[in-house]
Amino acid sequence: FLEPVSSTFHGRDIFAPVAAHISLGIDLEKFGPQVFDYIKGEAFEPEKTKNEITGKVIYCDRFGNIITNIKKSDLPENFYKNDVSINIKGYNIEGISEFYSEGDKKKPSAVFGSSGYLEITVYLGSAAEVLDVKIGAPVVLSIN
């Protein structure tokens, strides 16, 4: 680890040095004892029914895009982007756009981002601010 290990930059002070050492072929046992009593985090998989996927907000990026845990692969292969509606915090979005720029500058829209997750966006604005949404907020995608 880099010294001193800061309380806020573990990526730089712990994870990056460990990854660098692993890339050099250093045995994992050299990093310390194996941990068996770790705390398993909450699952991020959305709940699915035939016509509905209920997920949640997992992240808001620096642009104000709201990233959900609903993946494009969660939808049926033959779904049509105009045949879905998304409800988040009482706001209803009809259809999924292909690009961020297709959205209205004032109204939230939906798009599948480059990582494959459903995002709620406001073109040239912040969906997180417009909707005042926080991590963990429910998101319901309905297949019409």
CNS distance restraints for C-alpha pairs under 8 A (distance, minus, plus):
assign (resid   1 and name CA) (resid   5 and name CA) 7.07 0.50 0.50
assign (resid   1 and name CA) (resid  13 and name CA) 5.70 0.50 0.50
assign (resid   1 and name CA) (resid  14 and name CA) 4.96 0.50 0.50
assign (resid   1 and name CA) (resid  17 and name CA) 5.94 0.50 0.50
assign (resid   1 and name CA) (resid  18 and name CA) 7.12 0.50 0.50
assign (resid   2 and name CA) (resid  12 and name CA) 7.92 0.50 0.50
assign (resid   2 and name CA) (resid  13 and name CA) 4.85 0.50 0.50
assign (resid   2 and name CA) (resid  14 and name CA) 6.64 0.50 0.50
assign (resid   2 and name CA) (resid  17 and name CA) 7.20 0.50 0.50
assign (resid   3 and name CA) (resid  13 and name CA) 7.31 0.50 0.50
assign (resid   4 and name CA) (resid  13 and name CA) 7.87 0.50 0.50
assign (resid   5 and name CA) (resid   9 and name CA) 7.70 0.50 0.50
assign (resid   5 and name CA) (resid  10 and name CA) 7.23 0.50 0.50
assign (resid   5 and name CA) (resid  13 and name CA) 5.54 0.50 0.50
assign (resid   5 and name CA) (resid  14 and name CA) 7.28 0.50 0.50
assign (resid   6 and name CA) (resid  10 and name CA) 6.82 0.50 0.50
assign (resid   6 and name CA) (resid  13 and name CA) 6.95 0.50 0.50
assign (resid   9 and name CA) (resid  13 and name CA) 6.08 0.50 0.50
assign (resid  10 and name CA) (resid  14 and name CA) 5.06 0.50 0.50
assign (resid  10 and name CA) (resid  15 and name CA) 6.22 0.50 0.50
assign (resid  11 and name CA) (resid  15 and name CA) 4.79 0.50 0.50
assign (resid  11 and name CA) (resid  16 and name CA) 5.78 0.50 0.50
assign (resid  12 and name CA) (resid  16 and name CA) 5.37 0.50 0.50
assign (resid  12 and name CA) (resid  17 and name CA) 7.35 0.50 0.50
assign (resid  13 and name CA) (resid  17 and name CA) 6.78 0.50 0.50
assign (resid  14 and name CA) (resid  18 and name CA) 6.22 0.50 0.50
assign (resid  15 and name CA) (resid  19 and name CA) 6.02 0.50 0.50
assign (resid  16 and name CA) (resid  20 and name CA) 6.11 0.50 0.50
assign (resid  17 and name CA) (resid  21 and name CA) 6.23 0.50 0.50
assign (resid  18 and name CA) (resid  22 and name CA) 6.15 0.50 0.50
assign (resid  18 and name CA) (resid  31 and name CA) 7.86 0.50 0.50
assign (resid  19 and name CA) (resid  23 and name CA) 6.13 0.50 0.50
assign (resid  20 and name CA) (resid  24 and name CA) 6.51 0.50 0.50
assign (resid  21 and name CA) (resid  25 and name CA) 6.72 0.50 0.50
assign (resid  21 and name CA) (resid  26 and name CA) 5.79 0.50 0.50
assign (resid  22 and name CA) (resid  26 and name CA) 5.30 0.50 0.50
assign (resid  22 and name CA) (resid  27 and name CA) 7.18 0.50 0.50
assign (resid  22 and name CA) (resid  28 and name CA) 7.29 0.50 0.50
assign (resid  26 and name CA) (resid  30 and name CA) 7.25 0.50 0.50
assign (resid  27 and name CA) (resid  31 and name CA) 7.80 0.50 0.50
assign (resid  28 and name CA) (resid  32 and name CA) 7.64 0.50 0.50
assign (resid  29 and name CA) (resid  33 and name CA) 6.54 0.50 0.50
assign (resid  29 and name CA) (resid  34 and name CA) 7.50 0.50 0.50
assign (resid  44 and name CA) (resid  69 and name CA) 6.31 0.50 0.50
assign (resid  45 and name CA) (resid  55 and name CA) 7.30 0.50 0.50
assign (resid  45 and name CA) (resid  69 and name CA) 6.62 0.50 0.50
assign (resid  45 and name CA) (resid  70 and name CA) 7.71 0.50 0.50
assign (resid  46 and name CA) (resid  53 and name CA) 6.48 0.50 0.50
assign (resid  46 and name CA) (resid  54 and name CA) 5.50 0.50 0.50
assign (resid  46 and name CA) (resid  55 and name CA) 4.36 0.50 0.50
assign (resid  46 and name CA) (resid  56 and name CA) 7.35 0.50 0.50
assign (resid  46 and name CA) (resid  69 and name CA) 6.47 0.50 0.50
assign (resid  46 and name CA) (resid  70 and name CA) 6.25 0.50 0.50
assign (resid  47 and name CA) (resid  53 and name CA) 5.71 0.50 0.50
assign (resid  47 and name CA) (resid  54 and name CA) 5.13 0.50 0.50
assign (resid  47 and name CA) (resid  55 and name CA) 6.47 0.50 0.50
assign (resid  48 and name CA) (resid  52 and name CA) 5.95 0.50 0.50
assign (resid  48 and name CA) (resid  53 and name CA) 4.53 0.50 0.50
assign (resid  48 and name CA) (resid  54 and name CA) 6.42 0.50 0.50
assign (resid  49 and name CA) (resid  53 and name CA) 6.36 0.50 0.50
assign (resid  51 and name CA) (resid 142 and name CA) 5.81 0.50 0.50
assign (resid  51 and name CA) (resid 143 and name CA) 4.98 0.50 0.50
assign (resid  51 and name CA) (resid 144 and name CA) 7.22 0.50 0.50
assign (resid  52 and name CA) (resid 140 and name CA) 6.92 0.50 0.50
assign (resid  52 and name CA) (resid 141 and name CA) 5.67 0.50 0.50
assign (resid  52 and name CA) (resid 142 and name CA) 4.48 0.50 0.50
assign (resid  52 and name CA) (resid 143 and name CA) 6.01 0.50 0.50
assign (resid  53 and name CA) (resid  70 and name CA) 7.58 0.50 0.50
assign (resid  53 and name CA) (resid  74 and name CA) 7.96 0.50 0.50
assign (resid  53 and name CA) (resid 140 and name CA) 5.79 0.50 0.50
assign (resid  53 and name CA) (resid 141 and name CA) 5.12 0.50 0.50
assign (resid  53 and name CA) (resid 142 and name CA) 6.50 0.50 0.50
assign (resid  54 and name CA) (resid  70 and name CA) 7.94 0.50 0.50
assign (resid  54 and name CA) (resid 138 and name CA) 7.01 0.50 0.50
assign (resid  54 and name CA) (resid 139 and name CA) 5.79 0.50 0.50
assign (resid  54 and name CA) (resid 140 and name CA) 4.50 0.50 0.50
assign (resid  54 and name CA) (resid 141 and name CA) 6.36 0.50 0.50
assign (resid  55 and name CA) (resid  68 and name CA) 6.70 0.50 0.50
assign (resid  55 and name CA) (resid  69 and name CA) 5.79 0.50 0.50
assign (resid  55 and name CA) (resid  70 and name CA) 5.83 0.50 0.50
assign (resid  55 and name CA) (resid 138 and name CA) 5.89 0.50 0.50
assign (resid  55 and name CA) (resid 139 and name CA) 5.08 0.50 0.50
assign (resid  55 and name CA) (resid 140 and name CA) 6.24 0.50 0.50
assign (resid  56 and name CA) (resid  68 and name CA) 5.45 0.50 0.50
assign (resid  56 and name CA) (resid  69 and name CA) 5.95 0.50 0.50
assign (resid  56 and name CA) (resid  70 and name CA) 7.69 0.50 0.50
assign (resid  56 and name CA) (resid 135 and name CA) 7.55 0.50 0.50
assign (resid  56 and name CA) (resid 136 and name CA) 5.37 0.50 0.50
assign (resid  56 and name CA) (resid 137 and name CA) 5.35 0.50 0.50
assign (resid  56 and name CA) (resid 138 and name CA) 4.32 0.50 0.50
assign (resid  56 and name CA) (resid 139 and name CA) 5.01 0.50 0.50
assign (resid  57 and name CA) (resid  66 and name CA) 6.60 0.50 0.50
assign (resid  57 and name CA) (resid  67 and name CA) 5.84 0.50 0.50
assign (resid  57 and name CA) (resid  68 and name CA) 4.32 0.50 0.50
assign (resid  57 and name CA) (resid  69 and name CA) 6.54 0.50 0.50
assign (resid  57 and name CA) (resid 134 and name CA) 7.11 0.50 0.50
assign (resid  57 and name CA) (resid 135 and name CA) 4.97 0.50 0.50
assign (resid  57 and name CA) (resid 136 and name CA) 4.98 0.50 0.50
assign (resid  57 and name CA) (resid 137 and name CA) 5.33 0.50 0.50
assign (resid  57 and name CA) (resid 138 and name CA) 6.51 0.50 0.50
assign (resid  57 and name CA) (resid 139 and name CA) 6.90 0.50 0.50
assign (resid  58 and name CA) (resid  66 and name CA) 7.89 0.50 0.50
assign (resid  58 and name CA) (resid  67 and name CA) 5.94 0.50 0.50
assign (resid  58 and name CA) (resid  68 and name CA) 5.29 0.50 0.50
assign (resid  58 and name CA) (resid  69 and name CA) 6.15 0.50 0.50
assign (resid  58 and name CA) (resid 135 and name CA) 5.33 0.50 0.50
assign (resid  58 and name CA) (resid 136 and name CA) 6.17 0.50 0.50
assign (resid  59 and name CA) (resid  66 and name CA) 6.16 0.50 0.50
assign (resid  59 and name CA) (resid  67 and name CA) 5.15 0.50 0.50
assign (resid  59 and name CA) (resid  68 and name CA) 6.92 0.50 0.50
assign (resid  59 and name CA) (resid 135 and name CA) 5.91 0.50 0.50
assign (resid  60 and name CA) (resid  64 and name CA) 5.81 0.50 0.50
assign (resid  60 and name CA) (resid  65 and name CA) 5.55 0.50 0.50
assign (resid  60 and name CA) (resid  66 and name CA) 4.61 0.50 0.50
assign (resid  60 and name CA) (resid  67 and name CA) 5.91 0.50 0.50
assign (resid  60 and name CA) (resid 128 and name CA) 6.72 0.50 0.50
assign (resid  60 and name CA) (resid 134 and name CA) 7.81 0.50 0.50
assign (resid  60 and name CA) (resid 135 and name CA) 7.32 0.50 0.50
assign (resid  61 and name CA) (resid  65 and name CA) 5.48 0.50 0.50
assign (resid  61 and name CA) (resid  66 and name CA) 6.78 0.50 0.50
assign (resid  61 and name CA) (resid  67 and name CA) 7.55 0.50 0.50
assign (resid  63 and name CA) (resid 125 and name CA) 7.52 0.50 0.50
assign (resid  63 and name CA) (resid 126 and name CA) 6.18 0.50 0.50
assign (resid  64 and name CA) (resid 121 and name CA) 7.28 0.50 0.50
assign (resid  64 and name CA) (resid 125 and name CA) 7.15 0.50 0.50
assign (resid  64 and name CA) (resid 126 and name CA) 4.08 0.50 0.50
assign (resid  64 and name CA) (resid 127 and name CA) 5.37 0.50 0.50
assign (resid  64 and name CA) (resid 128 and name CA) 4.96 0.50 0.50
assign (resid  64 and name CA) (resid 129 and name CA) 6.88 0.50 0.50
assign (resid  65 and name CA) (resid 119 and name CA) 6.39 0.50 0.50
assign (resid  65 and name CA) (resid 120 and name CA) 5.86 0.50 0.50
assign (resid  65 and name CA) (resid 121 and name CA) 4.89 0.50 0.50
assign (resid  65 and name CA) (resid 122 and name CA) 7.33 0.50 0.50
assign (resid  65 and name CA) (resid 126 and name CA) 6.26 0.50 0.50
assign (resid  65 and name CA) (resid 127 and name CA) 5.60 0.50 0.50
assign (resid  65 and name CA) (resid 128 and name CA) 6.32 0.50 0.50
assign (resid  66 and name CA) (resid 119 and name CA) 5.34 0.50 0.50
assign (resid  66 and name CA) (resid 120 and name CA) 4.95 0.50 0.50
assign (resid  66 and name CA) (resid 121 and name CA) 6.47 0.50 0.50
assign (resid  66 and name CA) (resid 127 and name CA) 6.47 0.50 0.50
assign (resid  66 and name CA) (resid 128 and name CA) 6.04 0.50 0.50
assign (resid  66 and name CA) (resid 133 and name CA) 7.97 0.50 0.50
assign (resid  67 and name CA) (resid 117 and name CA) 6.68 0.50 0.50
assign (resid  67 and name CA) (resid 118 and name CA) 6.20 0.50 0.50
assign (resid  67 and name CA) (resid 119 and name CA) 4.50 0.50 0.50
assign (resid  67 and name CA) (resid 120 and name CA) 6.60 0.50 0.50
assign (resid  68 and name CA) (resid 117 and name CA) 6.26 0.50 0.50
assign (resid  68 and name CA) (resid 118 and name CA) 5.57 0.50 0.50
assign (resid  68 and name CA) (resid 119 and name CA) 6.00 0.50 0.50
assign (resid  68 and name CA) (resid 120 and name CA) 7.98 0.50 0.50
assign (resid  68 and name CA) (resid 139 and name CA) 7.45 0.50 0.50
assign (resid  69 and name CA) (resid 117 and name CA) 6.28 0.50 0.50
assign (resid  69 and name CA) (resid 118 and name CA) 7.15 0.50 0.50
assign (resid  70 and name CA) (resid  74 and name CA) 6.62 0.50 0.50
assign (resid  70 and name CA) (resid 117 and name CA) 5.60 0.50 0.50
assign (resid  70 and name CA) (resid 118 and name CA) 5.53 0.50 0.50
assign (resid  71 and name CA) (resid  75 and name CA) 7.52 0.50 0.50
assign (resid  71 and name CA) (resid 112 and name CA) 7.80 0.50 0.50
assign (resid  71 and name CA) (resid 116 and name CA) 5.54 0.50 0.50
assign (resid  71 and name CA) (resid 117 and name CA) 4.36 0.50 0.50
assign (resid  71 and name CA) (resid 118 and name CA) 5.98 0.50 0.50
assign (resid  72 and name CA) (resid 112 and name CA) 6.75 0.50 0.50
assign (resid  72 and name CA) (resid 116 and name CA) 5.61 0.50 0.50
assign (resid  72 and name CA) (resid 117 and name CA) 6.19 0.50 0.50
assign (resid  72 and name CA) (resid 118 and name CA) 6.90 0.50 0.50
assign (resid  73 and name CA) (resid  77 and name CA) 7.68 0.50 0.50
assign (resid  73 and name CA) (resid 116 and name CA) 7.79 0.50 0.50
assign (resid  75 and name CA) (resid  79 and name CA) 6.79 0.50 0.50
assign (resid  79 and name CA) (resid  83 and name CA) 7.10 0.50 0.50
assign (resid  79 and name CA) (resid 143 and name CA) 7.98 0.50 0.50
assign (resid  80 and name CA) (resid  84 and name CA) 7.49 0.50 0.50
assign (resid  81 and name CA) (resid  95 and name CA) 5.36 0.50 0.50
assign (resid  81 and name CA) (resid  96 and name CA) 5.10 0.50 0.50
assign (resid  81 and name CA) (resid  97 and name CA) 7.36 0.50 0.50
assign (resid  82 and name CA) (resid  94 and name CA) 6.95 0.50 0.50
assign (resid  82 and name CA) (resid  95 and name CA) 4.20 0.50 0.50
assign (resid  82 and name CA) (resid  96 and name CA) 6.38 0.50 0.50
assign (resid  83 and name CA) (resid  94 and name CA) 7.98 0.50 0.50
assign (resid  83 and name CA) (resid  95 and name CA) 6.21 0.50 0.50
assign (resid  83 and name CA) (resid 143 and name CA) 6.00 0.50 0.50
assign (resid  83 and name CA) (resid 144 and name CA) 5.16 0.50 0.50
assign (resid  84 and name CA) (resid  94 and name CA) 6.35 0.50 0.50
assign (resid  84 and name CA) (resid  95 and name CA) 5.10 0.50 0.50
assign (resid  84 and name CA) (resid  96 and name CA) 7.24 0.50 0.50
assign (resid  84 and name CA) (resid 141 and name CA) 6.71 0.50 0.50
assign (resid  84 and name CA) (resid 142 and name CA) 5.48 0.50 0.50
assign (resid  84 and name CA) (resid 143 and name CA) 4.52 0.50 0.50
assign (resid  84 and name CA) (resid 144 and name CA) 5.47 0.50 0.50
assign (resid  85 and name CA) (resid  92 and name CA) 6.75 0.50 0.50
assign (resid  85 and name CA) (resid  93 and name CA) 5.49 0.50 0.50
assign (resid  85 and name CA) (resid  94 and name CA) 4.47 0.50 0.50
assign (resid  85 and name CA) (resid  95 and name CA) 5.50 0.50 0.50
assign (resid  85 and name CA) (resid  96 and name CA) 7.92 0.50 0.50
assign (resid  85 and name CA) (resid 141 and name CA) 5.71 0.50 0.50
assign (resid  85 and name CA) (resid 142 and name CA) 5.25 0.50 0.50
assign (resid  85 and name CA) (resid 143 and name CA) 6.70 0.50 0.50
assign (resid  85 and name CA) (resid 144 and name CA) 7.30 0.50 0.50
assign (resid  86 and name CA) (resid  92 and name CA) 5.64 0.50 0.50
assign (resid  86 and name CA) (resid  93 and name CA) 4.99 0.50 0.50
assign (resid  86 and name CA) (resid  94 and name CA) 6.50 0.50 0.50
assign (resid  86 and name CA) (resid  95 and name CA) 7.59 0.50 0.50
assign (resid  86 and name CA) (resid 110 and name CA) 7.88 0.50 0.50
assign (resid  86 and name CA) (resid 139 and name CA) 6.99 0.50 0.50
assign (resid  86 and name CA) (resid 140 and name CA) 5.59 0.50 0.50
assign (resid  86 and name CA) (resid 141 and name CA) 4.40 0.50 0.50
assign (resid  86 and name CA) (resid 142 and name CA) 6.27 0.50 0.50
assign (resid  87 and name CA) (resid  91 and name CA) 5.47 0.50 0.50
assign (resid  87 and name CA) (resid  92 and name CA) 4.50 0.50 0.50
assign (resid  87 and name CA) (resid  93 and name CA) 6.32 0.50 0.50
assign (resid  87 and name CA) (resid 139 and name CA) 5.86 0.50 0.50
assign (resid  87 and name CA) (resid 140 and name CA) 5.16 0.50 0.50
assign (resid  87 and name CA) (resid 141 and name CA) 6.48 0.50 0.50
assign (resid  88 and name CA) (resid  92 and name CA) 6.65 0.50 0.50
assign (resid  88 and name CA) (resid 137 and name CA) 7.69 0.50 0.50
assign (resid  88 and name CA) (resid 138 and name CA) 6.48 0.50 0.50
assign (resid  88 and name CA) (resid 139 and name CA) 4.87 0.50 0.50
assign (resid  88 and name CA) (resid 140 and name CA) 6.65 0.50 0.50
assign (resid  89 and name CA) (resid 131 and name CA) 7.23 0.50 0.50
assign (resid  89 and name CA) (resid 133 and name CA) 7.39 0.50 0.50
assign (resid  89 and name CA) (resid 137 and name CA) 7.43 0.50 0.50
assign (resid  89 and name CA) (resid 138 and name CA) 7.32 0.50 0.50
assign (resid  89 and name CA) (resid 139 and name CA) 7.60 0.50 0.50
assign (resid  91 and name CA) (resid 131 and name CA) 7.99 0.50 0.50
assign (resid  93 and name CA) (resid 108 and name CA) 7.12 0.50 0.50
assign (resid  93 and name CA) (resid 109 and name CA) 6.05 0.50 0.50
assign (resid  93 and name CA) (resid 110 and name CA) 7.09 0.50 0.50
assign (resid  94 and name CA) (resid 109 and name CA) 7.93 0.50 0.50
assign (resid  95 and name CA) (resid 110 and name CA) 7.26 0.50 0.50
assign (resid  96 and name CA) (resid 109 and name CA) 7.12 0.50 0.50
assign (resid  96 and name CA) (resid 110 and name CA) 4.97 0.50 0.50
assign (resid  96 and name CA) (resid 111 and name CA) 5.36 0.50 0.50
assign (resid  96 and name CA) (resid 112 and name CA) 7.70 0.50 0.50
assign (resid  97 and name CA) (resid 102 and name CA) 6.24 0.50 0.50
assign (resid  97 and name CA) (resid 103 and name CA) 7.12 0.50 0.50
assign (resid  97 and name CA) (resid 109 and name CA) 7.08 0.50 0.50
assign (resid  97 and name CA) (resid 110 and name CA) 5.86 0.50 0.50
assign (resid  97 and name CA) (resid 111 and name CA) 5.04 0.50 0.50
assign (resid  97 and name CA) (resid 112 and name CA) 7.91 0.50 0.50
assign (resid  98 and name CA) (resid 102 and name CA) 7.16 0.50 0.50
assign (resid  98 and name CA) (resid 111 and name CA) 6.07 0.50 0.50
assign (resid  98 and name CA) (resid 112 and name CA) 7.45 0.50 0.50
assign (resid  99 and name CA) (resid 103 and name CA) 7.78 0.50 0.50
assign (resid  99 and name CA) (resid 111 and name CA) 6.49 0.50 0.50
assign (resid 100 and name CA) (resid 111 and name CA) 6.66 0.50 0.50
assign (resid 100 and name CA) (resid 121 and name CA) 7.11 0.50 0.50
assign (resid 100 and name CA) (resid 122 and name CA) 7.86 0.50 0.50
assign (resid 100 and name CA) (resid 123 and name CA) 6.09 0.50 0.50
assign (resid 101 and name CA) (resid 123 and name CA) 5.83 0.50 0.50
assign (resid 102 and name CA) (resid 123 and name CA) 7.60 0.50 0.50
assign (resid 103 and name CA) (resid 107 and name CA) 7.31 0.50 0.50
assign (resid 103 and name CA) (resid 108 and name CA) 7.22 0.50 0.50
assign (resid 103 and name CA) (resid 109 and name CA) 5.61 0.50 0.50
assign (resid 103 and name CA) (resid 121 and name CA) 7.73 0.50 0.50
assign (resid 103 and name CA) (resid 122 and name CA) 6.53 0.50 0.50
assign (resid 103 and name CA) (resid 123 and name CA) 5.38 0.50 0.50
assign (resid 104 and name CA) (resid 108 and name CA) 7.16 0.50 0.50
assign (resid 104 and name CA) (resid 109 and name CA) 7.37 0.50 0.50
assign (resid 104 and name CA) (resid 122 and name CA) 6.73 0.50 0.50
assign (resid 104 and name CA) (resid 123 and name CA) 5.88 0.50 0.50
assign (resid 105 and name CA) (resid 122 and name CA) 5.96 0.50 0.50
assign (resid 105 and name CA) (resid 123 and name CA) 4.73 0.50 0.50
assign (resid 105 and name CA) (resid 124 and name CA) 5.93 0.50 0.50
assign (resid 105 and name CA) (resid 125 and name CA) 6.59 0.50 0.50
assign (resid 106 and name CA) (resid 122 and name CA) 6.45 0.50 0.50
assign (resid 106 and name CA) (resid 123 and name CA) 7.36 0.50 0.50
assign (resid 106 and name CA) (resid 125 and name CA) 7.33 0.50 0.50
assign (resid 107 and name CA) (resid 122 and name CA) 5.92 0.50 0.50
assign (resid 107 and name CA) (resid 123 and name CA) 7.95 0.50 0.50
assign (resid 108 and name CA) (resid 120 and name CA) 6.34 0.50 0.50
assign (resid 108 and name CA) (resid 121 and name CA) 5.35 0.50 0.50
assign (resid 108 and name CA) (resid 122 and name CA) 4.68 0.50 0.50
assign (resid 108 and name CA) (resid 123 and name CA) 7.77 0.50 0.50
assign (resid 108 and name CA) (resid 127 and name CA) 6.04 0.50 0.50
assign (resid 108 and name CA) (resid 130 and name CA) 7.80 0.50 0.50
assign (resid 109 and name CA) (resid 120 and name CA) 5.66 0.50 0.50
assign (resid 109 and name CA) (resid 121 and name CA) 5.34 0.50 0.50
assign (resid 109 and name CA) (resid 122 and name CA) 6.18 0.50 0.50
assign (resid 110 and name CA) (resid 118 and name CA) 6.80 0.50 0.50
assign (resid 110 and name CA) (resid 119 and name CA) 5.58 0.50 0.50
assign (resid 110 and name CA) (resid 120 and name CA) 4.56 0.50 0.50
assign (resid 110 and name CA) (resid 121 and name CA) 5.99 0.50 0.50
assign (resid 111 and name CA) (resid 118 and name CA) 5.82 0.50 0.50
assign (resid 111 and name CA) (resid 119 and name CA) 5.36 0.50 0.50
assign (resid 111 and name CA) (resid 120 and name CA) 6.61 0.50 0.50
assign (resid 111 and name CA) (resid 121 and name CA) 7.41 0.50 0.50
assign (resid 112 and name CA) (resid 116 and name CA) 5.51 0.50 0.50
assign (resid 112 and name CA) (resid 117 and name CA) 5.36 0.50 0.50
assign (resid 112 and name CA) (resid 118 and name CA) 4.47 0.50 0.50
assign (resid 112 and name CA) (resid 119 and name CA) 5.82 0.50 0.50
assign (resid 113 and name CA) (resid 117 and name CA) 5.66 0.50 0.50
assign (resid 113 and name CA) (resid 118 and name CA) 6.36 0.50 0.50
assign (resid 113 and name CA) (resid 119 and name CA) 6.24 0.50 0.50
assign (resid 120 and name CA) (resid 127 and name CA) 6.45 0.50 0.50
assign (resid 121 and name CA) (resid 125 and name CA) 7.72 0.50 0.50
assign (resid 121 and name CA) (resid 126 and name CA) 6.80 0.50 0.50
assign (resid 121 and name CA) (resid 127 and name CA) 5.01 0.50 0.50
assign (resid 122 and name CA) (resid 126 and name CA) 5.56 0.50 0.50
assign (resid 122 and name CA) (resid 127 and name CA) 5.01 0.50 0.50
assign (resid 126 and name CA) (resid 130 and name CA) 6.23 0.50 0.50
assign (resid 127 and name CA) (resid 131 and name CA) 5.87 0.50 0.50
assign (resid 127 and name CA) (resid 132 and name CA) 7.79 0.50 0.50
assign (resid 128 and name CA) (resid 132 and name CA) 5.36 0.50 0.50
assign (resid 128 and name CA) (resid 133 and name CA) 5.32 0.50 0.50
assign (resid 128 and name CA) (resid 134 and name CA) 7.45 0.50 0.50
assign (resid 129 and name CA) (resid 133 and name CA) 7.18 0.50 0.50
assign (resid 133 and name CA) (resid 137 and name CA) 6.58 0.50 0.50
